[in-house]
C-alpha cells in the first residue's frame, strides 16, 4: 500500500495541436527515425550472416551516430538522444527475440518497419532535444519544444504531477499525441473502508464481485462490427498504392481506435469504482495470452496429413469475446489505481475457483451445470456462477494474507 508521502510512476497522455508546417516536420522525423531503425537492423542481419558471425550491439551502433549525422543532413536535424532511443528500441526487440528462443517459444525475428509501422519517437531525458514547457496557471499556453519541429502546442487537459522523465510523440491516424512518463508522482491514499472484495472476470459481465455486484460488458467490438465490416469491405476493393486505399486504411484504423478508447474508458471507470470502495482486492492470476491461443491441432492417427476436430471454431468465438472484454486493460488500470490510492491487490491461483462449492468445499465440473448457474451436487448450494467464483477468489486471497501475516 502507498502511505504517507509515497510516490509512484505515472504516464500522462495529451493531444498535440501542431501547425501544418509542424505536421510535415513531425512526419519527416518519424520517417528518418524509421530509416535509422531499418538501417541498424540491416547492419545486424548482415553481420550475423557473415561467416565470422559477428554480433553488433547497441554500443557499436550508437558510436556511429556522430559519423551518420555528419554525413546525412536529414539525420543531423533531429535530437541525438532520440536517435539513441530508437537504437535501444531495436536492441530491446532482439533481447525479446532471444529471450523467447531461450524459453522454447516460437518468436518472430525483428522486422523492418514499414511506413505505417513506426509511429513513435522517444526522448529519454527531458531538456535534451526536447523540453516540456507547462504553465499550470495557463493550460491553453502549454507547449513542448521538439528539436527540428519547434514549439508544438499541447492540449493539457489535466495537471502533470511529479518529475517528467521521458517524452514520446506518437502518431495515431491524423492525430498526434504527447506521452509523458513521470517519476515521483505523489500518491493519493484514500481513507480506509474496512471492506474487502474478490472479483471474477467474465464475458457476460466484465467484472462480478463477491458482493453480488455485476459491472456490465457493453461488448464494444460487437456493437461496432457492422461499421468495421463495411470499412474493411471497402478497403478490400481498393487498389494497392492508391490514394483511396490509404483513405480506406485510415477509416478501418479509426473504427478500431474508437473501440479501443471505449474499452479503456470502461476499464478506468470500473477500476475506480472498485478501488474507491475496498481496501483489499483479490483477483485471479490469469495467463490471458495463453487463454486466447489457438487450440492445438489433433493429427488423425489413422490418416496421414489429416486432423481431427479440435474445437477451434467454438474457441475462436470465446477468444473474440475475451479480447472484446479487455481483461488485460482492466487489470492494468486496476493495479495502477490501487497503487496510487493505497489499496492492495492480491493475485490468487485461478484453479477450481469456478467449480468449488463455498459451502462444503466440493470440487467438480458438474457443480456448474450452465454458464451462469452454480449448483453443488453434494450439498445443494446454489448461486450465480460468477458470484460463487468471486467468493472463492476472495477466500483464497484472505488465506494468502493470513499466511503472509503469520509468517
C-alpha positions as CSV (number, residue, x, y, z in Angstrom):
1,X,0.0,0.0,0.0
2,X,1.1,3.6,-0.7
3,X,1.3,5.5,2.6
4,X,2.4,8.9,3.8
5,X,4.5,10.7,1.2
6,X,4.8,7.6,-1.1
7,X,5.3,8.3,-4.8
8,X,4.5,6.3,-7.9
9,X,5.4,6.5,-11.6
10,X,2.6,7.6,-13.9
11,X,2.1,8.3,-17.6
12,X,0.2,11.3,-19.0
13,X,-1.1,11.5,-22.5
14,X,-2.1,14.7,-24.2
15,X,-3.3,15.7,-27.7
16,X,-0.9,17.8,-29.7
17,X,-2.1,20.7,-31.8
18,X,0.7,21.1,-34.4
19,X,0.5,23.6,-37.3
20,X,0.5,22.3,-40.9
21,X,4.3,23.0,-41.1
22,X,4.9,21.2,-37.9
23,X,2.9,18.2,-39.1
24,X,5.3,18.0,-42.1
25,X,8.3,18.2,-39.7
26,X,6.9,15.5,-37.3
27,X,6.2,13.2,-40.3
28,X,9.7,13.7,-41.6
29,X,11.1,13.0,-38.1
30,X,9.2,9.6,-38.0
31,X,10.5,8.7,-41.4
32,X,14.1,9.5,-40.6
33,X,14.0,7.6,-37.3
34,X,12.4,4.6,-39.2
35,X,15.2,4.8,-41.7
36,X,17.7,4.7,-38.9
37,X,16.0,1.7,-37.3
38,X,15.9,-0.2,-40.5
39,X,19.5,0.5,-41.4
40,X,20.6,-0.6,-37.9
41,X,18.6,-3.8,-38.3
42,X,20.1,-4.5,-41.7
43,X,23.6,-4.0,-40.3
44,X,22.9,-6.6,-37.6
45,X,21.5,-9.0,-40.1
46,X,24.5,-8.6,-42.5
47,X,26.9,-9.0,-39.6
48,X,25.3,-12.2,-38.4
49,X,25.1,-13.6,-42.0
50,X,28.9,-13.1,-42.4
51,X,30.9,-16.3,-41.9
52,X,32.5,-14.7,-38.8
53,X,29.0,-14.5,-37.1
54,X,29.9,-11.0,-35.8
55,X,27.5,-9.7,-33.3
56,X,26.8,-6.0,-33.2
57,X,25.5,-4.4,-30.1
58,X,23.8,-1.1,-29.1
59,X,27.1,0.5,-28.1
60,X,28.7,-0.2,-31.5
61,X,25.8,1.4,-33.4
62,X,25.4,4.3,-31.0
63,X,29.1,5.1,-31.6
64,X,28.4,5.5,-35.3
65,X,25.7,8.2,-34.8
66,X,28.2,11.1,-34.9
67,X,29.5,10.0,-38.3
68,X,26.0,9.3,-39.6
69,X,24.8,12.8,-38.6
70,X,27.9,14.4,-40.2
71,X,27.3,12.7,-43.5
72,X,23.4,12.9,-43.6
73,X,21.8,16.3,-43.0
74,X,18.4,14.8,-42.6
75,X,19.5,12.8,-39.6
76,X,21.5,15.7,-38.2
77,X,18.4,17.9,-37.7
78,X,16.9,15.5,-35.0
79,X,17.8,15.0,-31.4
80,X,20.9,12.8,-30.8
81,X,19.2,11.3,-27.7
82,X,16.0,10.4,-29.6
83,X,18.1,8.5,-32.2
84,X,19.9,6.7,-29.4
85,X,16.4,5.7,-28.0
86,X,15.5,4.3,-31.5
87,X,18.6,2.2,-31.5
88,X,17.7,1.0,-27.9
89,X,14.3,0.1,-29.2
90,X,16.0,-2.3,-31.8
91,X,18.1,-3.8,-29.0
92,X,15.0,-4.5,-26.9
93,X,13.4,-6.2,-29.9
94,X,16.5,-8.5,-30.2
95,X,16.6,-9.1,-26.5
96,X,12.9,-10.2,-26.5
97,X,13.6,-12.4,-29.5
98,X,16.5,-14.3,-27.8
99,X,14.5,-14.5,-24.6
100,X,11.6,-16.2,-26.3
101,X,14.0,-18.5,-28.2
102,X,15.6,-19.5,-24.9
103,X,12.2,-20.1,-23.4
104,X,11.3,-22.6,-26.1
105,X,8.7,-20.3,-27.7
106,X,8.2,-19.6,-31.4
107,X,9.4,-16.0,-31.7
108,X,9.3,-13.7,-34.7
109,X,12.6,-12.3,-35.8
110,X,12.8,-8.4,-35.6
111,X,11.3,-7.0,-38.8
112,X,11.9,-4.0,-40.9
113,X,9.4,-1.2,-40.2
114,X,7.2,0.0,-43.0
115,X,5.8,3.5,-43.2
116,X,2.7,2.5,-41.2
117,X,4.5,0.6,-38.5
118,X,6.8,3.2,-36.9
119,X,4.7,5.9,-35.2
120,X,6.6,6.8,-32.0
121,X,9.8,8.7,-31.2
122,X,11.1,8.9,-27.7
123,X,13.4,11.3,-25.8
124,X,14.9,9.6,-22.8
125,X,15.6,12.8,-20.8
126,X,13.6,16.0,-20.6
127,X,15.5,19.1,-21.8
128,X,17.8,17.0,-24.1
129,X,16.5,17.7,-27.6
130,X,13.0,18.4,-26.1
131,X,11.5,20.4,-23.3
132,X,8.2,20.2,-21.5
133,X,7.0,23.8,-21.1
134,X,4.0,23.6,-18.9
135,X,2.2,26.6,-17.4
136,X,-0.4,25.3,-14.9
137,X,-2.0,28.7,-14.5
138,X,-2.5,29.0,-18.3
139,X,-3.1,25.4,-19.6
140,X,-4.0,26.8,-23.0
141,X,-0.4,28.1,-23.3
142,X,1.3,24.7,-22.8
143,X,3.9,23.8,-25.4
144,X,6.5,21.1,-25.9
145,X,9.7,22.1,-27.7
146,X,11.0,19.4,-30.1
147,X,14.3,19.8,-31.9
148,X,13.6,20.1,-35.6
149,X,9.8,20.8,-35.1
150,X,9.8,23.9,-32.8
151,X,7.3,24.7,-30.1
152,X,4.2,22.4,-30.6
153,X,1.0,23.4,-28.8
154,X,-0.3,20.8,-26.3
155,X,-3.9,20.4,-25.2
156,X,-3.2,19.9,-21.5
157,X,-6.5,18.7,-20.0
158,X,-5.1,17.9,-16.6
159,X,-2.1,18.9,-14.4
160,X,1.1,16.9,-14.6
161,X,2.5,15.8,-11.2
162,X,6.0,14.7,-10.4
163,X,9.1,14.9,-12.4
164,X,9.0,14.4,-16.2
165,X,11.4,11.6,-17.0
166,X,10.8,10.7,-20.7
167,X,8.8,12.2,-23.5
168,X,7.3,10.4,-26.6
169,X,5.5,11.7,-29.6
170,X,3.1,9.2,-31.2
171,X,1.1,9.5,-34.4
172,X,-2.4,7.8,-34.5
173,X,-4.1,8.4,-37.8
174,X,-4.3,12.1,-38.4
175,X,-3.7,12.9,-34.7
176,X,-0.5,13.4,-32.7
177,X,-0.1,12.7,-29.0
178,X,2.5,13.6,-26.4
179,X,3.2,10.9,-23.8
180,X,4.9,11.9,-20.6
181,X,6.4,9.4,-18.2
182,X,6.8,10.9,-14.8
183,X,8.7,9.8,-11.6
184,X,8.0,10.9,-8.1
185,X,4.2,11.4,-8.6
186,X,2.6,11.8,-5.2
187,X,0.3,9.0,-4.3
188,X,-3.2,10.0,-3.1
189,X,-4.2,7.4,-0.5
190,X,-7.9,7.1,0.0
191,X,-9.5,6.7,3.5
192,X,-9.7,3.1,4.7
193,X,-13.1,1.5,4.3
194,X,-12.6,-1.8,6.1
195,X,-14.1,-3.6,3.1
196,X,-12.5,-6.5,1.1
197,X,-13.7,-7.9,-2.2
198,X,-12.9,-10.7,-4.7
199,X,-13.6,-10.2,-8.4
200,X,-14.2,-12.6,-11.2
201,X,-13.6,-11.5,-14.8
202,X,-16.1,-12.7,-17.4
203,X,-17.7,-12.2,-20.7
204,X,-21.3,-11.7,-19.8
205,X,-20.2,-9.1,-17.2
206,X,-16.7,-7.6,-17.3
207,X,-16.5,-7.9,-13.5
208,X,-18.6,-9.8,-10.9
209,X,-17.6,-9.2,-7.3
210,X,-18.1,-11.3,-4.2
211,X,-20.9,-9.0,-3.0
212,X,-23.0,-9.9,-6.0
213,X,-22.3,-6.7,-8.0
214,X,-22.1,-7.0,-11.7
215,X,-20.2,-4.5,-13.8
216,X,-21.5,-4.7,-17.4
217,X,-19.6,-5.5,-20.5
218,X,-21.0,-3.4,-23.4
219,X,-19.1,-5.5,-26.0
220,X,-17.8,-2.5,-27.9
221,X,-16.3,-4.5,-30.7
222,X,-19.6,-6.4,-31.4
223,X,-21.5,-3.1,-31.4
224,X,-19.1,-1.6,-34.0
225,X,-18.9,-4.9,-36.0
226,X,-21.1,-3.6,-38.8
227,X,-19.1,-0.3,-39.2
228,X,-15.8,-2.2,-39.1
229,X,-17.0,-4.8,-41.6
230,X,-18.1,-2.0,-44.0
231,X,-14.8,-0.3,-43.7
232,X,-12.8,-3.5,-44.2
233,X,-15.0,-4.4,-47.2
234,X,-14.3,-1.0,-48.8
235,X,-10.6,-1.5,-48.1
236,X,-10.5,-4.9,-49.9
237,X,-11.9,-3.3,-53.0
238,X,-9.2,-0.6,-53.3
239,X,-6.1,-0.9,-55.5
240,X,-2.9,-1.2,-53.6
241,X,-0.9,2.0,-53.5
242,X,-3.9,4.2,-54.5
243,X,-5.0,7.3,-52.6
244,X,-8.4,5.8,-52.0
245,X,-6.8,2.7,-50.4
246,X,-4.9,4.9,-48.0
247,X,-8.1,6.6,-47.0
248,X,-9.8,3.2,-46.5
249,X,-7.0,2.1,-44.3
250,X,-7.5,5.2,-42.2
251,X,-11.2,4.5,-41.8
252,X,-10.6,0.9,-40.6
253,X,-8.0,2.3,-38.2
254,X,-10.4,5.0,-36.9
255,X,-13.1,2.4,-36.0
256,X,-10.5,0.2,-34.2
257,X,-9.1,3.2,-32.3
258,X,-12.6,4.2,-31.3
259,X,-13.3,0.7,-29.9
260,X,-10.0,0.7,-28.0
261,X,-10.8,4.1,-26.4
262,X,-14.2,2.9,-25.3
263,X,-12.6,-0.2,-23.8
264,X,-10.0,1.9,-21.9
265,X,-12.7,4.3,-20.6
266,X,-14.8,1.5,-19.3
267,X,-11.8,-0.2,-17.6
268,X,-10.8,3.0,-15.8
269,X,-14.3,3.8,-14.6
270,X,-14.9,0.2,-13.4
271,X,-11.5,0.1,-11.7
272,X,-12.2,3.5,-10.0
273,X,-15.4,2.2,-8.6
274,X,-13.9,-0.9,-7.1
275,X,-10.8,0.8,-5.7
276,X,-12.8,3.5,-4.1
277,X,-14.8,1.1,-2.0
278,X,-12.4,-1.6,-0.9
279,X,-9.1,-1.8,0.9
280,X,-8.2,-5.3,-0.3
281,X,-9.0,-6.5,-3.9
282,X,-8.4,-10.1,-4.8
283,X,-8.1,-11.2,-8.5
284,X,-7.2,-14.3,-10.3
285,X,-3.6,-14.6,-11.7
286,X,-4.7,-15.2,-15.3
287,X,-2.4,-16.1,-18.3
288,X,-4.6,-14.2,-20.7
289,X,-2.1,-14.6,-23.6
290,X,-2.3,-18.4,-23.1
291,X,-6.0,-18.4,-22.8
292,X,-6.6,-16.8,-26.2
293,X,-4.2,-19.1,-28.1
294,X,-5.5,-21.2,-30.9
295,X,-6.3,-24.8,-30.0
296,X,-3.6,-27.3,-30.8
297,X,-4.2,-29.4,-33.9
298,X,-5.0,-33.0,-33.4
299,X,-3.4,-35.2,-36.1
300,X,-5.5,-38.2,-37.2
301,X,-3.6,-41.3,-36.3
302,X,-5.4,-43.3,-38.9
303,X,-4.8,-40.9,-41.8
304,X,-1.6,-39.1,-42.5
305,X,-2.0,-35.4,-43.3
306,X,-5.5,-35.2,-41.8
307,X,-6.6,-33.7,-38.5
308,X,-9.4,-34.4,-36.0
309,X,-11.8,-31.7,-34.8
310,X,-10.1,-29.7,-32.0
311,X,-12.9,-27.2,-31.1
312,X,-11.2,-24.2,-32.6
313,X,-14.4,-22.9,-34.2
314,X,-16.0,-22.6,-30.8
315,X,-12.9,-21.3,-29.2
316,X,-12.5,-18.6,-31.8
317,X,-15.8,-17.0,-30.6
318,X,-14.7,-17.2,-27.0
319,X,-11.3,-15.7,-27.8
320,X,-13.0,-12.8,-29.6
321,X,-15.3,-12.2,-26.6
322,X,-12.3,-12.2,-24.2
323,X,-10.4,-9.7,-26.4
324,X,-13.6,-7.6,-26.6
325,X,-14.0,-7.5,-22.8
326,X,-10.5,-6.2,-22.4
327,X,-9.4,-8.2,-19.3
328,X,-5.8,-7.1,-19.6
329,X,-6.7,-3.4,-20.0
330,X,-8.9,-3.6,-16.9
331,X,-6.3,-5.4,-14.7
332,X,-3.6,-2.9,-15.7
333,X,-5.9,0.0,-14.8
334,X,-6.9,-1.7,-11.5
335,X,-3.3,-2.2,-10.4
336,X,-2.3,1.4,-11.3
337,X,-5.3,3.0,-9.5
338,X,-4.9,0.7,-6.5
339,X,-1.2,1.6,-6.1
340,X,-2.0,5.3,-6.2
341,X,-4.9,5.0,-3.8
342,X,-3.0,2.9,-1.3
343,X,-5.1,-0.2,-1.9
344,X,-3.8,-3.7,-2.0
345,X,-4.3,-6.1,-5.0
346,X,-3.7,-9.8,-4.3
347,X,-3.4,-12.4,-7.1
348,X,-4.5,-16.0,-6.4
349,X,-4.3,-19.2,-8.4
350,X,-7.5,-19.5,-10.6
351,X,-7.6,-23.3,-10.3
352,X,-11.0,-24.6,-9.4
353,X,-12.4,-21.2,-8.4
354,X,-15.4,-21.7,-10.7
355,X,-16.0,-25.3,-9.6
356,X,-15.6,-25.2,-5.9
357,X,-18.5,-25.1,-3.5
358,X,-18.0,-22.4,-0.8
359,X,-20.4,-24.3,1.5
360,X,-18.8,-27.8,1.6
361,X,-15.7,-27.3,-0.5
362,X,-16.6,-30.0,-3.0
363,X,-14.9,-29.5,-6.4
364,X,-16.5,-31.0,-9.6
365,X,-17.2,-29.8,-13.1
366,X,-20.8,-30.9,-12.6
367,X,-21.2,-28.2,-10.0
368,X,-21.6,-25.8,-12.9
369,X,-24.5,-27.1,-15.0
370,X,-24.7,-23.8,-17.1
371,X,-22.5,-20.8,-17.7
372,X,-24.5,-18.7,-15.3
373,X,-25.6,-21.2,-12.6
374,X,-23.7,-22.9,-9.8
375,X,-25.4,-25.9,-8.1
376,X,-23.3,-28.2,-5.8
377,X,-24.1,-31.8,-6.5
378,X,-23.1,-32.7,-2.9
379,X,-24.8,-30.2,-0.6
380,X,-27.2,-28.5,-3.0
381,X,-25.7,-25.0,-2.5
382,X,-27.0,-22.7,-5.4
383,X,-25.7,-19.4,-6.5
384,X,-24.8,-17.3,-9.6
385,X,-21.7,-19.0,-11.0
386,X,-19.7,-15.8,-11.3
387,X,-20.6,-14.6,-7.8
388,X,-19.7,-18.0,-6.5
389,X,-16.3,-17.8,-8.2
390,X,-15.7,-14.3,-6.8
391,X,-16.4,-15.6,-3.3
392,X,-13.9,-18.4,-3.7
393,X,-11.3,-15.9,-5.1
394,X,-11.8,-13.7,-2.0
395,X,-11.4,-16.6,0.4
396,X,-8.2,-17.7,-1.3
397,X,-6.8,-14.1,-1.1
398,X,-7.7,-13.8,2.6
399,X,-6.0,-17.1,3.2
400,X,-2.8,-15.9,1.5
401,X,-2.9,-12.7,3.5
402,X,-3.3,-14.6,6.8
403,X,-0.4,-16.9,5.9
404,X,1.8,-13.9,5.0
405,X,0.9,-12.1,8.2
406,X,1.6,-15.1,10.5
407,X,4.9,-16.0,8.8
